[in-house]
Amino acid sequence: MQFIDRAVIEVEGGKGGDGIVAFRREKYVPAGGPAGGSGGDGGSVILEAVESLQTLLDFQYAHHISAKKGDRGGTSNRTGAAGSDRLIEVPCGTVVYDAETGEPLGDLVEPGHKLCVAKGGKGGFGNRHFLSNRNRAPEQALPGKTGEQRRLRLELKLLAEVGIIGLPNAGKSTLISALSSARPKVADYPFTTLVPNLGVVRKPTGDGTVFADIPGLIAGAHAGLGLGQDFLRHIERTRVLIHLINFTAADPIADYQTLQQELQAYGRELPTRAQIIALNKCDAVESQRQDAIAAQFSQITNAPIFTISAVTRRGLESLLQTVWQTLDTSLSSQVRSGDKDEGLTGSSSH
């Protein structure tokens, strides 16, 4: 399936039904009395997050989405039927923006989350609504109102707790396939991976954690070079970043610094994520060079450093143990921060 993580669509709520002018035909009732019903409300366009979708591909072919209009009012004061809502399924992790203003409208993260993006128009009043002591036979009715119209920008940000980042040929796809059941395409040339790969890695407790192999990081990625920002956004939700560095590269330190510069330039709190350094392809490098490079890294970063081989699986267990510990620490910090915020909110209300 083609991976599409951005789409622009137009949505339109259904038009409200028109009210009508009608009169009762009853003996001894002057002018029959007003009996025109109001129109039904138009349906709304609603987005819903579902787990079964992984891409915004469907919106490449459906650019205009509208809900049903309401029915016009009926005689005998009958209100027209309301138009049915249009429920549109999107992948979990879809962020919705107003395409004209850039205003964020919602972030559909959990399955079942819903967001109304275009409300239906109200139905128009029938002449029964205008009955008064001064006007016993009104001949006035109102048309239904048009529904909301919006141009939306949809962006999918993958829901992964751990992001694997690195320059082309660092071995990201090989690592995620070694850690999980994911089977991404692997070859020895740049940009083998043109889409993010997701893999579920089991914790010792049996719980699954989603890892994402993020392609496209080269110098200038934040400015759109290579695969650029199209995939940088997919690590915005991660809590831990694994920097995968190729031991066999001409200058592993320079590669790491390139990654750091791209994170800093992209911003959006990525530089503050917990980070782990994984020096990959140790099976192809002699031990003295491994020790020398690892020593250089320890001088420029306080992040945990691991020597691994995704191909032979050397060092992966130790790497995963630190990932689990880092995730637990990150979660505990979030809980404490949330408790603190609740306390401050409570105290300010008195």
C-alpha positions in Angstrom: 0.0 0.0 0.0 1.3 3.5 -0.9 2.2 5.5 2.2 0.6 9.0 2.1 1.0 11.1 5.2 -0.4 14.5 4.0 -3.6 15.4 2.2 -5.7 18.5 1.6 -9.5 18.1 1.4 -12.6 20.3 1.3 -15.5 19.5 3.6 -19.0 20.9 3.5 -21.8 20.4 6.0 -25.2 19.6 4.6 -27.6 22.5 3.9 -30.6 22.8 6.2 -34.0 22.0 4.7 -36.4 24.9 3.7 -39.4 25.7 5.8 -42.7 25.8 4.0 -45.9 27.8 4.0 -49.0 25.7 4.5 -52.4 26.0 6.1 -54.8 23.5 7.8 -58.0 22.8 6.0 -60.4 22.6 8.8 -64.0 23.6 9.0 -64.7 26.7 11.0 -61.0 27.5 11.3 -60.2 31.0 9.8 -57.8 30.7 6.9 -57.2 27.1 8.1 -54.4 28.2 10.5 -50.7 28.0 9.7 -49.4 24.4 9.4 -46.0 24.7 7.6 -43.3 22.7 9.1 -39.6 23.7 9.5 -36.8 22.1 7.5 -34.5 19.5 9.0 -30.9 20.4 10.0 -28.2 19.4 7.6 -25.7 16.7 8.5 -22.2 17.4 9.7 -18.8 16.1 8.5 -17.1 14.2 11.3 -13.6 12.6 11.3 -13.0 9.5 13.4 -9.6 7.9 14.2 -9.4 4.1 13.6 -6.7 1.6 14.0 -7.3 -0.2 10.7 -5.8 2.7 8.6 -2.1 3.5 8.4 -2.1 6.0 5.5 -4.1 9.0 4.1 -4.1 7.4 0.7 -7.9 7.5 0.4 -7.9 11.3 0.4 -5.7 11.4 -2.7 -8.9 10.6 -4.6 -11.6 12.1 -2.5 -10.9 15.9 -2.4 -14.5 17.1 -1.7 -16.5 15.5 1.1 -20.0 16.7 2.0 -22.8 15.6 4.3 -26.4 15.1 3.5 -28.8 18.0 3.4 -31.9 18.2 5.5 -35.4 17.7 4.1 -37.8 20.5 3.6 -40.6 20.9 6.1 -44.0 19.2 5.6 -47.6 20.0 6.0 -49.4 19.5 9.3 -46.4 21.1 11.1 -44.1 18.2 10.2 -40.4 19.0 10.6 -38.3 17.7 7.7 -35.9 14.8 8.4 -32.4 15.9 9.4 -29.6 15.1 7.0 -27.3 12.2 8.0 -23.8 13.0 9.2 -20.8 12.0 7.1 -18.4 9.9 9.2 -14.9 9.8 7.7 -12.3 7.4 9.0 -8.7 8.5 9.4 -5.6 6.9 10.8 -4.8 7.3 14.5 -2.2 10.1 14.8 -3.9 12.4 12.2 -3.6 16.1 13.0 -6.2 18.4 11.4 -5.5 22.0 10.4 -7.5 24.7 8.7 -5.7 24.9 5.4 -6.3 28.6 5.0 -5.3 29.9 8.4 -3.0 27.1 9.6 -5.0 26.9 12.8 -4.9 23.4 14.4 -8.4 22.0 14.8 -7.7 18.7 16.4 -5.3 15.8 17.0 -7.0 12.4 16.6 -4.7 10.1 18.6 -6.9 7.4 20.3 -9.1 5.0 18.4 -12.7 6.3 18.4 -11.7 10.0 18.8 -14.0 12.1 16.7 -13.8 15.7 15.5 -16.6 17.6 13.8 -14.9 19.6 11.0 -18.0 21.1 9.2 -21.3 21.6 10.9 -24.6 21.2 9.0 -26.8 24.2 8.4 -29.9 24.8 10.5 -33.3 24.1 9.0 -35.5 27.1 8.0 -38.6 27.9 9.9 -42.0 27.1 8.5 -44.9 29.6 8.7 -46.2 27.9 11.9 -43.2 29.5 13.6 -44.4 33.0 12.8 -47.9 32.7 14.2 -48.7 35.6 16.6 -51.8 37.4 18.0 -51.3 40.1 15.3 -50.7 37.7 12.5 -53.0 34.7 12.6 -52.2 33.6 9.0 -48.5 34.2 8.3 -47.3 33.5 4.8 -43.7 33.7 5.7 -41.1 30.8 5.8 -37.3 30.7 5.8 -34.9 28.8 3.7 -32.4 26.5 5.3 -28.9 27.8 6.1 -25.9 26.5 4.2 -23.5 24.2 6.1 -20.0 25.1 7.1 -17.4 24.9 4.3 -13.7 24.3 5.1 -10.5 23.5 3.4 -8.5 21.1 5.7 -4.9 20.0 5.8 -4.4 16.5 7.2 -1.0 15.4 8.5 -0.3 11.9 9.8 2.3 11.7 12.6 3.1 8.1 13.5 2.3 6.9 16.9 5.6 5.4 18.0 7.3 5.7 21.4 10.8 5.0 20.0 12.2 6.5 16.9 15.3 5.1 15.2 17.1 7.9 13.3 20.3 7.9 11.3 21.9 8.8 8.0 21.3 6.6 5.0 23.0 3.2 5.2 23.3 3.4 9.0 21.3 0.2 9.2 18.0 1.4 10.6 15.8 -1.0 8.6 18.0 -3.9 9.5 17.8 -2.9 13.2 14.0 -2.7 13.3 13.7 -6.0 11.5 16.1 -7.6 14.1 14.1 -6.1 17.0 10.6 -6.8 15.7 8.7 -8.8 13.2 8.8 -5.9 10.7 10.4 -6.9 7.3 11.4 -3.7 5.6 13.3 -3.5 2.3 17.0 -3.6 3.0 19.8 -2.9 0.5 23.2 -1.3 0.4 22.4 2.1 -1.2 21.0 5.4 0.1 17.3 5.9 0.6 16.4 2.2 0.5 13.7 3.2 2.9 11.3 5.7 1.4 8.6 5.3 4.0 8.7 4.9 7.8 8.7 1.4 9.0 6.8 0.4 12.1 7.7 -2.6 14.3 6.2 -3.8 17.6 8.9 -4.9 20.0 7.8 -6.9 23.0 8.9 -5.9 26.5 9.8 -8.6 29.1 6.4 -7.9 30.7 4.7 -8.9 27.4 3.6 -5.4 26.5 4.3 -4.2 22.9 6.1 -1.0 22.2 6.1 0.6 18.7 9.4 1.4 17.2 9.7 3.6 14.0 12.5 3.6 11.5 12.5 7.1 10.2 14.2 7.6 6.8 15.4 10.8 5.1 17.8 12.4 7.5 20.7 14.0 5.7 22.3 17.4 6.1 19.6 20.0 5.3 16.7 17.6 5.9 15.0 20.3 8.1 15.0 22.6 5.0 13.5 19.9 2.8 16.6 18.2 1.3 16.5 14.5 0.8 13.2 13.2 2.1 13.2 16.2 4.5 10.4 17.3 6.7 8.0 14.8 5.2 9.4 12.3 7.7 10.9 14.4 10.4 7.4 15.0 11.7 7.0 11.3 12.4 9.4 11.5 15.4 7.5 14.4 17.0 5.5 12.0 19.2 8.4 9.7 20.2 9.7 9.7 23.8 13.0 8.1 23.0 15.3 8.6 20.0 17.9 6.0 19.1 20.7 7.6 17.1 22.0 4.8 14.9 25.6 5.6 13.8 27.5 3.6 11.2 30.8 2.4 12.7 32.2 2.0 9.1 31.5 5.6 8.1 34.5 7.9 7.4 33.6 10.1 10.3 31.0 8.7 12.8 31.3 11.8 15.0 30.5 14.1 12.1 27.5 11.9 11.3 26.2 12.3 14.8 26.7 16.0 14.8 24.8 16.2 11.5 21.8 14.5 13.2 22.0 16.8 16.2 22.0 19.9 14.0 19.0 18.7 12.0 17.1 18.1 15.3 18.0 21.5 16.6 17.0 23.2 13.3 13.7 21.3 13.1 12.8 22.2 16.7 9.4 21.2 18.0 11.0 19.9 21.2 12.9 17.1 19.4 16.3 18.1 21.0 14.8 17.5 24.4 13.8 13.9 23.8 15.7 11.2 25.7 18.5 10.0 23.4 20.5 6.8 23.1 23.6 6.3 20.9 23.9 3.0 19.1 27.1 2.4 17.2 26.1 -0.1 14.6 28.0 -2.6 12.3 30.6 -3.4 15.0 31.1 -6.8 13.3 32.8 -4.9 10.4 35.2 -2.9 12.6 38.2 -4.0 14.6 38.0 -3.7 18.4 40.6 -0.9 18.7 38.7 1.4 16.4 35.5 0.6 18.2 37.0 1.6 21.5 38.5 4.8 20.1 35.2 5.9 18.5 33.2 5.0 21.6 35.7 7.1 23.7 35.2 10.1 21.4 31.4 9.8 21.8 31.6 9.7 25.6 33.5 13.0 25.5 30.8 14.9 23.5 27.5 13.4 24.9 26.1 12.2 28.2 23.7 9.8 26.4 24.1 6.1 26.9 26.4 4.6 24.2 26.1 1.0 22.9 28.2 -1.0 20.5 25.9 -3.2 18.4 25.5 -5.2 15.3 22.0 -5.4 13.9 23.0 -8.2 11.6 24.5 -10.5 14.3 22.2 -9.1 17.0 25.2 -8.4 19.2 24.4 -5.8 22.0 20.7 -5.6 21.2 19.6 -7.0 24.6 21.6 -4.4 26.5 20.2 -1.7 24.1 16.6 -2.8 24.7 17.1 -2.9 28.5 18.2 0.8 28.5 15.3 1.7 26.1 12.8 0.1 28.5 14.3 1.9 31.5 14.3 5.2 29.6 10.7 4.9 28.7 9.7 4.1 32.3 11.7 7.1 33.5 10.0 9.3 30.9 6.6 8.1 31.8 7.2 8.6 35.5 8.3 12.2 34.8 5.2 12.9 32.8 3.0 11.5 35.6 4.8 13.7 38.2 4.5 16.7 36.0 0.8 16.1 35.5 0.3 15.7 39.3 2.1 19.0 39.8 0.1 20.8 37.2 -3.2 19.5 38.8 -2.0 20.8 42.2 -1.2 24.2 40.8 -4.6 24.3 39.1 -6.4 23.4 42.2 -4.7 25.9 44.4 -5.4 28.7 42.0 -9.1 28.0 42.0 -9.5 28.9 45.7 
